[in-house]
Amino acid sequence: MKAKDAPLCRAIESSLNVEYLEGALSGTDGPASTGWRALPVLLGVESRTGRFWLEIEGVEPIRVARGQGIVVPPGIRHRISSDAPYPSKGSWCHLQVSLLGALDPFAWIDVPPLADRSARMRLGPVLREMQDLQGGLPGSLLAVMARRKELGFQLFRIVLGFSRVRSHWQKALFGSERILAVLQFLQKNLGQALCREDLAKRAYLSEPWFHVVFKEATGLAPMEYLRRLRIREAQSLLLRTDLSIEEVGRKVGYSDPFHFSRAFKAASGQSPSGYRTRHRRWWVSKP
């Protein structure tokens, strides 16, 4: 590590976080499918019995054999199915990876649509133990949480091992430090009415220059970033909570339920209620 990179390394080490959100051991008695979907989180799946297939749009399906694991990055349209006429069972989990409290590292990571067999074999045991921790460990709850955190980082390291980190990521990360306060503010205040002028003032930059700096750091214009952040948080709330559609909309900055539903459908292709119904359960349709 070069001395000039020390501040960046410290920032990464202190803020890189892999959070387990939810998961379960699920099964089907015969052929079934999740349906086509794109999730706002990192999905991990481990095959235990039966026969599973992962499909990514535009890519040949791949079989996930018993004991193997797969991951699907946030926002990737995919479908997981079983064509076996007998029972199939697998564990799944949703994970959130963040950096500097507000950034999604997958914005800079190109994950192959389908990992090779060696990677799937390494992912399987990690995903299995992560889900099995639902039953606890001998000792304290703290030990369970520590082990789950350890497994989360282990999984992320495996993913990095077969992925490509874009060459400009360090430049983007340095640029994000200039707007870090804004990014963290957005994460905590999605329910507020926000405009670019107010965000620029928080960064102590003129509006035009703030637009340039923000887009260099995130790849998106400020208000487009905010829109995507709101929809992503809404997707997460629909999956993880029993809040009403109106309550979800208010929490992410849409006071008008009709406006929220229209914006959500434009971004995800489904109404909020349709998204919750289709994606909250593991198996939702017969192929």
PEVEN-V153025 format. One record per residue. RES is the residue in one letter. SS is DSSP state (H for helix, E for strand, - for the rest). PHI is phi in whole degrees, -180 to 180 (none if undefined). PSI is psi as a letter, one per 20 degrees, with the letter a starting at -180 (* if undefined). Layout:
RES:SS:PHI:PSI, RES:SS:PHI:PSI
This chain:
M:-:none:p, K:-:-79:q, A:H:-59:h, K:H:-68:h, D:H:-91:i, A:H:-59:g, P:H:-61:h, L:H:-64:g, C:H:-62:g, R:H:-66:g, A:H:-63:g, I:H:-67:g, E:H:-63:h, S:H:-81:i, S:H:-118:i, L:-:-64:p, N:E:-139:p, V:E:-120:o, E:E:-109:p, Y:E:-79:p, L:E:-96:g, E:E:-167:r, G:E:-179:r, A:E:-166:r, L:E:-102:o, S:E:-124:q, G:E:-152:r, T:E:-140:q, D:-:-86:i, G:-:-169:a, P:-:-55:p, A:E:-162:r, S:E:-152:q, T:-:-77:i, G:-:80:r, W:-:-70:p, R:E:-160:r, A:-:-136:p, L:-:-101:q, P:-:-85:j, V:-:-132:r, L:E:-78:p, L:E:-101:p, G:E:-120:p, V:E:-135:p, E:E:-126:p, S:E:-84:p, R:E:-110:g, T:E:-143:q, G:-:86:b, R:-:-144:p, F:E:-118:q, W:E:-130:p, L:E:-111:p, E:E:-122:p, I:E:-113:p, E:-:-54:p, G:-:84:j, V:-:-126:q, E:-:-61:p, P:-:-61:q, I:E:-128:q, R:E:-83:p, V:E:-105:o, A:-:-77:r, R:-:-56:p, G:-:87:i, Q:-:-90:q, G:E:-128:q, I:E:-137:q, V:E:-131:q, V:E:-127:o, P:-:-65:r, P:-:-59:q, G:-:82:i, I:-:-89:p, R:-:-75:p, H:E:-154:r, R:E:-147:p, I:E:-117:p, S:E:-143:r, S:E:-128:p, D:-:-105:j, A:-:-75:p, P:-:-77:i, Y:-:-117:r, P:-:-59:q, S:E:-128:q, K:E:-139:q, G:E:-152:q, S:E:-104:q, W:E:-139:q, C:E:-151:q, H:E:-109:p, L:E:-126:q, Q:E:-119:o, V:E:-105:p, S:E:-139:q, L:E:-139:p, L:-:57:k, G:-:77:i, A:-:-146:i, L:E:-96:q, D:-:-98:o, P:H:-59:h, F:H:-69:i, A:H:-67:h, W:-:-115:j, I:E:-115:p, D:E:-96:o, V:-:-90:p, P:-:-54:q, P:-:-52:h, L:-:-138:o, A:-:-68:q, D:-:-74:r, R:H:-62:h, S:H:-60:g, A:H:-66:h, R:H:-63:h, M:H:-68:h, R:H:-75:h, L:H:-71:h, G:H:-53:g, P:H:-62:h, V:H:-66:g, L:H:-66:h, R:H:-64:g, E:H:-67:h, M:H:-59:g, Q:H:-76:h, D:H:-65:i, L:H:-65:i, Q:H:-56:h, G:H:-82:i, G:-:89:r, L:-:-128:q, P:-:-58:p, G:-:114:b, S:-:-96:r, L:H:-60:h, L:H:-60:h, A:H:-65:h, V:H:-64:g, M:H:-65:h, A:H:-65:g, R:H:-67:g, R:H:-63:g, K:H:-63:g, E:H:-60:g, L:H:-66:h, G:H:-61:g, F:H:-68:h, Q:H:-63:g, L:H:-63:g, F:H:-62:h, R:H:-65:h, I:H:-63:g, V:H:-61:g, L:H:-62:h, G:H:-65:h, F:-:-113:j, S:-:-113:r, R:E:-118:p, V:E:-89:p, R:-:-62:q, S:-:-66:h, H:-:-92:j, W:H:-64:h, Q:H:-67:h, K:H:-63:g, A:H:-64:h, L:H:-67:g, F:H:-61:g, G:H:-64:h, S:H:-68:h, E:H:-62:h, R:-:-71:h, I:-:-120:j, L:H:-58:g, A:H:-61:h, V:H:-69:g, L:H:-61:g, Q:H:-68:h, F:H:-63:g, L:H:-62:g, Q:H:-58:h, K:H:-93:i, N:-:-134:k, L:-:-63:h, G:-:-79:i, Q:-:-87:q, A:-:-77:p, L:-:-128:q, C:-:-137:r, R:H:-64:h, E:H:-60:g, D:H:-65:h, L:H:-67:h, A:H:-62:h, K:H:-64:h, R:H:-66:h, A:-:-92:i, Y:-:57:l, L:-:-131:q, S:-:-67:q, E:H:-57:g, P:H:-61:g, W:H:-72:h, F:H:-61:g, H:H:-59:g, V:H:-65:g, V:H:-63:g, F:H:-63:g, K:H:-68:h, E:H:-64:h, A:H:-80:h, T:H:-113:i, G:-:84:j, L:-:-134:q, A:-:-67:q, P:H:-54:g, M:H:-75:h, E:H:-70:h, Y:H:-60:g, L:H:-62:g, R:H:-61:g, R:H:-66:h, L:H:-62:g, R:H:-65:g, I:H:-67:h, R:H:-64:g, E:H:-67:h, A:H:-62:g, Q:H:-60:g, S:H:-63:g, L:H:-66:h, L:H:-65:h, L:H:-79:h, R:H:-104:i, T:-:-129:r, D:-:-106:j, L:-:-60:q, S:-:-67:r, I:H:-59:g, E:H:-64:g, E:H:-65:g, V:H:-60:g, G:H:-58:g, R:H:-64:h, K:H:-65:h, V:-:-110:j, G:-:97:j, Y:-:-113:o, S:-:-77:h, D:-:-100:o, P:H:-57:h, F:H:-66:g, H:H:-63:g, F:H:-62:g, S:H:-61:g, R:H:-66:g, A:H:-67:h, F:H:-65:g, K:H:-68:h, A:H:-64:h, A:H:-84:h, S:H:-113:i, G:-:83:j, Q:-:-139:q, S:-:-70:q, P:H:-56:g, S:H:-68:h, G:H:-66:h, Y:H:-63:g, R:H:-63:g, T:H:-64:g, R:H:-77:h, H:H:-110:i, R:-:-73:h, R:-:-93:r, W:-:-74:f, W:-:-99:p, V:-:-124:i, S:E:-154:q, K:-:-90:p, P:-:-72:*
